[in-house]
Every structure is written in structure tokens, then in C-alpha cells.
Amino acid sequence: MQEARFASVTSQVESVINITRRIAVELRQDLVTSHGLAHAANDLVLDFGRRLMIPGQLEVSEGWVEPELSMAQNLYRMLQELLNNITKHAQASRFMVRLMFAGDAYVLEVAD
């Protein structure tokens, strides 16, 4: 009986986590849409650094060209996941994010 209740509670918690993540992604996508990827990435880097209490820096390369919306949203999601990986797998004391546009290619680099 307790195992069934535990499984039910666990399922509900996982559902709430997934919904919260989806809402957060949708809210951040609005920032990408209205202000561009470089601005949204800067806000994400600053917020992430504050939450982890480690210094973070965003470097946008000279000649940066804002990508089309779908590319910007995908790059933003990748940046979110890369920063989450720092939380999960690194014991970083600082981190750096670079956005570059080289020729016809966008480059996103995260280092800790």
C-alpha cells in the first residue's frame, strides 16, 4: 500500500517538475523573441551565475549576427542544457559562454 502511494507521489512530483520546466522554457523563449539571442543569453548567464554564486561571463564575437527565431530558440535551449551540465557534472569556480558567427555557422561554446 505504501509503495503504491509513494509511486503516485513520485509521479506527481515528476509531472510538476516537467510542467515547471516547460513553463520556464516558454517564458525564456519570449525573451529570445523580443530581444534576440545575445540579450537573452546574457540574462541567462547572469542569472545562472547568481544562483550558483560563481562568476560567469558572456562573450559575443565581433560581427555577431542574430539568428532567425527558430535557430535562436534552439541555441538558447542548448545553452540552458550546457549550463545545467555545469551544475550537475562540474565543480566550477567560474564559467564562460561564447556566441560566435563564423561564415554561415553559429558557434556556442561553454567553458568552466
N, C-alpha and C positions, 0 to 999 in steps of 0.2 A: 504494500500500500504506500509506504513512504517513498519507495523507488519511483512509483508512478507519479506522485506529487512532485518529486524532485525533477523528474524528466519534464513535466509540464511547466514548472517554474523556469527551468533552464531554457526550454523552447521559447517561452515568453520573453525572457531576457534577451535571447539572441534576436528575436523579432524586433524588439525595441532598439537594440544596437544597430541593426540593419536599416531600420527606418530613420534613425538619427543620422547615420552616415549619409543616406540618400538625401535627406533634407540639407545637410551641411554642404554636400556637393552641389546641389541645386542653387543654394544661396551664393556660393562662391562663383558659380558659372555666371550669375548675374553680374558680378564684378568684372569678370573677363569680358562679358558682352558690352558693358557700358564704359569701361576704362581701358581695356586692352590687356594683353597678357603680361607685359612688363610691369604695369602698375599692380595687377592682381598678384603676380609673383612676389613683388616687393612686400605687399601687405602680408602674404603668407609667410615669407621668410622672417619678417619682424615678429609676427605673432608666434611662430614656431620657436624662435629664439627666446622670447619672453617666457613661454610655457616651460621650456626646458632649462631656462636660466643659463644659457650659453650664447656667446656672441655668434651671430650669423651675418652673412653679407651677400648681397646680390650684385653681380656684375653683368651689365648689359653691354655687349660688344658694340664698338663703333660700327655704324652702318646698319644697325638693327632695323628691321622692317617687321611691323606687326603682321602676324599670320592671319589668314582667313579664320573665321569664327570656329569652325569645326576643328581645325588644326590647333588653334589656341586652346580650346577646351581640352583636347587630348593631351597637349603638352602640360597643361595645368594639372590634370589628373595624374600624369606621370610624376610631376614634381611632388604632388601630395604623397604619392606612394614612396618615392625615394626618401622624402623626409621622414615618413613613418618608419622606413627601414633603419634610419639612423637611430630612432627611438628604440627599436626592437633589437638591433644587432650591433650597435656601436656604442662605445663609451666615449663619445666625442666630447672634446672640450671647446670646440668651435666647428663651424661649417661654412662652406662657400657654395653658392649657386651661380652658375654662369649661363646666360642666354646668348646664343650666337646665331648669326645668319651668315652662312658661307655659300656664296653662289646661289644654288637653288635649294639648299638644305638648311633646316633648323637643327641646332645642336643644343641640348640641355645637358649640363654637367653639374653633378653634385659631388662635393668632396668634403670629408670630415677629417 
